[in-house]
Structures are given as structure tokens and as C-alpha cells.
């Protein structure tokens, strides 16, 4: 996609507050079923923030072997992963690269001040709110929260992501250094 096409998409999205559907998300993120944990994105303002949604269903693979009397709460690791994927859409929107073997690769750097306040259950729709705190060349810091029915279920104090050239991460390149 050319820079002009990217700029046109960002302007159209920002002006119209249009939603990104699954096809748009797949153009930005490398994740696929069963680990694509963002269903749609709204209110994306490049360099500022976004709102994304994830519908939790009992048909997801992690519920397959769950006993009938077991706690059906959505795994916390997947809740955080879903929020981080929403942050990934924000950071990669201007220059999407769903191919992790070339170009810039999005890497999770770390997280701090994560608080869980309520369980997420099948049937819930997660609303992820992601805000860009700071961008430092190839490293980005985010904060935000996730809500269900307007009530907080997750608070994210800080998540760090880094963009690195794929060729620097290749085991083949490391052997030749």
C-alpha cells in the first residue's frame, strides 16, 4: 500500500469514525484464528488511540475441554492479549505488515500496573480502550482499559511494544554475524 493510500485511509477513518472490520484488522495484524482476538475497531485516531471490540463466546478453543462445573471465566492472559492486539492495530495502522518474516515486526516488550476487576464470561463483549502514551522511534508505550457493559474488567497502566526489522530477528542472520 502506498503512502498516499495510507493517508487517504487514515483521513477517511478519522473523519468518518468508521469501523474496521475483520478484513481490515487482518491487513494490519499477523494473528489468525484461533489467536486473532480483535473483532472490530472503532474510533481509531492514528497516534492517539482507539476503541476495539472482542465478543467472547463459549465456542472458542480454550473452552473446548472445560468441565461443565468449571469456572467459565475468560483466561486473563487472553484478555491481556486481546487488549494488546488492539494496541497493535493502533501502532501498525499507518504501516501495516502482517508478514512477520519481512519488514517491521511488532514485539511485546512488557507490561506494568495491570489490574483485573471482574471476570469476563462467554456472552460478554469486551470494549478495549487503548491510548498511546508515548512513541520513541521504534518503541511505543500504551495505557488503557477494557470494559464489559460499561464496567471496567481490566486496567492497563503501561504496555511497551517495539518494532524491529524482521531480518534482525532471523536465526539465519544471527549465525552470520
C-alpha positions as CSV (number, residue, x, y, z in Angstrom):
1,X,0.0,0.0,0.0
2,X,1.4,3.4,-0.9
3,X,1.8,6.3,1.5
4,X,-1.0,8.2,-0.3
5,X,-3.3,5.2,0.1
6,X,-2.4,5.0,3.8
7,X,-3.0,8.7,4.3
8,X,-6.4,8.5,2.4
9,X,-7.4,5.6,4.6
10,X,-6.4,7.4,7.8
11,X,-8.1,10.6,6.8
12,X,-11.3,8.8,5.8
13,X,-11.3,6.7,9.0
14,X,-10.6,9.7,11.3
15,X,-13.2,11.9,9.5
16,X,-15.9,9.4,9.4
17,X,-15.1,7.5,12.6
18,X,-15.6,4.4,10.5
19,X,-15.3,0.9,11.9
20,X,-12.5,-1.5,10.9
21,X,-13.9,-4.9,10.2
22,X,-12.1,-8.3,10.3
23,X,-10.5,-7.9,6.8
24,X,-9.0,-4.5,7.8
25,X,-7.7,-6.0,11.0
26,X,-6.1,-8.9,9.2
27,X,-4.3,-6.4,6.9
28,X,-2.7,-4.9,10.0
29,X,-2.1,-7.8,12.4
30,X,-0.3,-11.1,11.7
31,X,-2.7,-13.0,14.1
32,X,-5.1,-15.6,12.7
33,X,-7.7,-18.0,14.2
34,X,-7.7,-19.0,16.9
35,X,-5.4,-16.3,18.2
36,X,-6.9,-13.2,16.4
37,X,-8.7,-11.7,19.4
38,X,-10.0,-8.4,18.0
39,X,-13.3,-8.5,16.1
40,X,-13.7,-4.8,15.1
41,X,-12.2,-1.4,15.7
42,X,-13.9,1.9,16.0
43,X,-12.9,5.5,16.8
44,X,-9.3,4.9,15.6
45,X,-7.3,8.2,15.7
46,X,-3.8,7.4,14.5
47,X,-1.1,8.3,17.0
48,X,-3.7,8.9,19.7
49,X,-6.0,6.0,20.5
50,X,-8.7,3.6,19.5
51,X,-11.6,1.5,20.7
52,X,-11.8,-2.1,19.8
53,X,-14.3,-4.9,20.5
54,X,-14.0,-8.7,21.1
55,X,-17.0,-10.9,21.6
56,X,-16.3,-13.7,24.0
57,X,-18.1,-17.0,23.1
58,X,-18.2,-20.5,24.6
59,X,-17.2,-21.8,21.2
60,X,-13.6,-20.6,21.5
61,X,-11.0,-23.4,21.6
62,X,-9.9,-22.7,25.2
63,X,-13.4,-23.7,26.4
64,X,-13.4,-27.0,24.5
65,X,-12.2,-29.2,27.4
66,X,-13.7,-27.2,30.2
67,X,-15.7,-29.3,32.6
68,X,-19.4,-28.4,33.0
69,X,-18.8,-27.4,36.6
70,X,-15.6,-25.4,36.0
71,X,-15.3,-21.6,36.2
72,X,-16.0,-20.3,32.7
73,X,-14.1,-17.0,33.2
74,X,-12.2,-15.9,30.1
75,X,-8.5,-16.6,30.7
76,X,-6.8,-13.4,31.9
77,X,-3.8,-14.0,29.6
78,X,-6.2,-13.9,26.6
79,X,-7.9,-10.8,28.0
80,X,-4.5,-9.0,28.1
81,X,-3.5,-10.5,24.7
82,X,-6.7,-9.2,23.1
83,X,-6.1,-5.7,24.6
84,X,-2.5,-5.8,23.3
85,X,-3.7,-6.8,19.8
86,X,-5.9,-3.7,19.8
87,X,-2.8,-1.7,20.7
88,X,-1.0,-3.4,17.8
89,X,-3.7,-2.2,15.4
90,X,-3.1,1.4,16.6
91,X,0.7,1.2,16.3
92,X,0.7,-0.6,12.9
93,X,-2.2,1.1,11.2
94,X,-0.2,3.6,9.2
95,X,2.3,0.9,8.0
96,X,0.6,-2.5,8.2
97,X,2.8,-5.6,7.9
98,X,1.0,-8.8,8.7
99,X,4.0,-10.8,7.3
100,X,6.3,-11.4,10.3
101,X,9.1,-12.7,8.0
102,X,9.8,-9.3,6.4
103,X,9.5,-5.6,7.1
104,X,8.9,-4.4,10.7
105,X,7.8,-6.9,13.3
106,X,5.8,-5.9,16.3
107,X,7.2,-7.3,19.5
108,X,5.7,-7.2,23.0
109,X,8.2,-5.6,25.4
110,X,6.5,-5.7,28.7
111,X,3.6,-4.5,30.9
112,X,3.1,-2.9,34.3
113,X,0.3,-1.9,36.6
114,X,-2.2,-4.4,35.2
115,X,-5.4,-4.7,37.4
116,X,-8.3,-7.2,36.9
117,X,-11.5,-6.0,38.5
118,X,-14.1,-8.5,37.3
119,X,-14.3,-11.8,35.4
120,X,-15.2,-11.9,31.7
121,X,-17.7,-14.6,30.7
122,X,-18.9,-16.2,27.5
123,X,-21.5,-13.9,26.1
124,X,-19.7,-10.7,27.2
125,X,-18.4,-8.2,24.6
126,X,-15.1,-6.6,25.6
127,X,-14.6,-3.0,24.8
128,X,-10.9,-2.2,24.7
129,X,-9.8,1.4,25.0
130,X,-6.2,2.0,24.1
131,X,-4.3,5.3,24.4
132,X,-0.9,6.0,23.1
133,X,1.2,7.5,25.9
134,X,4.5,8.0,24.1
135,X,6.2,6.9,20.9
136,X,10.0,6.9,20.9
137,X,11.3,6.0,17.4
138,X,10.6,2.2,17.3
139,X,9.2,1.8,20.8
140,X,5.7,2.7,21.8
141,X,4.0,2.9,25.2
142,X,0.3,2.5,25.8
143,X,-2.3,2.6,28.6
144,X,-6.0,1.9,28.7
145,X,-8.7,-0.3,30.0
146,X,-11.3,-2.9,29.0
147,X,-14.9,-2.8,29.9
148,X,-17.9,-5.1,29.7
149,X,-21.3,-3.3,29.7
150,X,-19.6,-0.1,30.6
151,X,-18.0,-1.6,33.7
152,X,-14.2,-2.0,34.0
153,X,-12.8,-5.5,33.9
154,X,-9.1,-4.6,33.2
155,X,-6.9,-1.6,33.7
156,X,-3.6,-1.4,31.8
157,X,-1.2,1.0,33.4
158,X,1.5,0.5,30.8
159,X,2.4,-1.8,27.9
160,X,5.6,-1.4,25.8
161,X,5.8,-2.6,22.2
162,X,8.8,-2.4,19.9
163,X,9.0,-2.5,16.1
164,X,12.1,-4.3,14.8
165,X,13.3,-5.3,11.3
166,X,12.5,-8.9,10.7
167,X,16.0,-9.6,9.3
168,X,17.5,-8.7,12.7
169,X,15.3,-11.4,14.3
170,X,16.1,-14.2,11.9
171,X,18.2,-17.0,13.3
172,X,20.0,-17.3,10.0
173,X,21.2,-13.7,10.2
174,X,22.5,-14.2,13.8
175,X,24.7,-17.1,12.6
176,X,26.4,-15.0,10.0
177,X,27.2,-12.2,12.5
